[in-house]
Amino acid sequence: MTDPATEAKGRRGLAHFAAAFGYSMAGFRHALRHEASVRQELAVCLVLVPVAAVLPVAAIERLVLVCSMGLVLVVELLNSALEAAVDRISLERHELAGRAKDLGSAAVFTAIGLSSLCWVVIAGPVLWRVLSGTPAP
């Protein structure tokens, strides 16, 4: 297998874009195949994106709901990359390796918390009205 950095050298324009796109798709395939957390978060997205699409909220609020879930996926992909790099260096237990993995996990936790907050603040009142049968203001 050739080194992607060496392979991409000298490429410009569409060739560079095509190579970068290929590397991104390989990353997505790897994440789907090997990262259970990515699959779980995508499953949540498959449920909540359609919910966001039909909620009677402003377009900017809909965008916040969807982008907050996208943020969770971005942070999870970065965390998975960090874990892979740490494991590549050594599989033995080391304080700094553990710290790096814990910090990546904390970043994912924070992103999930932020996304949850967006959903509670934006979608919560709308869903409460619908489920309780209260008329819209």
Long-range contacts (C-beta under 8 A, 24 or more apart in sequence): 27-77, 31-77, 31-80, 35-76, 35-80, 37-76, 37-80, 37-108, 38-73, 38-76, 38-77, 38-80, 41-69, 41-72, 41-73, 41-76, 42-73, 44-69, 45-69, 45-73, 48-119, 51-123, 52-123, 55-123, 55-126, 55-127, 56-126, 56-136, 57-122, 57-123, 57-126, 61-122, 64-118, 64-122, 65-118, 65-119, 65-122, 65-123, 68-114, 68-115, 68-118, 68-119, 69-115, 71-111, 71-114, 71-115, 72-108, 72-111, 72-112, 72-115, 74-111, 75-107, 75-108, 75-110, 75-111, 76-108, 76-111, 78-104, 78-107, 79-104, 79-105, 79-107, 79-108
